[in-house]
Amino acid sequence: VAPFIPEARATEQEAFLVLLSALPQPEARHRQAGRALAKSPAPEVRRAALRALSKLGEPEDVPFLIGLLDGGVPVERGLAHAALKAVTGLELPPDSRRWRLETAKDGAGIAPPRSDPG
């Protein structure tokens, strides 16, 4: 519940993200919370959120991740780029324009959502 409480401590938010990334089928509201935390003022929370989104592997997160390629700090742009490659299966440079073009091709190259291996 931590991400919905603005005054929640960064460690609580990070703990939520660890749990989120372990869920086999997270609900849309959980993924939305992960995206919201990717814009946290705390750098460690932003990075944990990007790692969680990468592990979740949801195609619905692709537009959000593409938007993160245009700004922020280099480490976070790198995490967004790695998440995009993990989610889509595409090997593109960290160029948001190129990602938008490639992913707009009727979903071409978008990997299906990951399923729980267990």
Salt bridges, closest charged atoms under 4 A:
GLU12 OE2 - ARG9 NH2 3.12
GLU27 OE1 - ARG29 NE 2.86
ASP61 OD1 - ARG35 NH1 2.37
ASP70 OD2 - ARG100 NH1 3.77
GLU76 OE1 - ARG46 NE 2.88
GLU76 OE2 - ARG47 NE 3.48
GLU91 OE1 - LYS85 NZ 3.81
GLU102 OE2 - LYS105 NZ 3.28
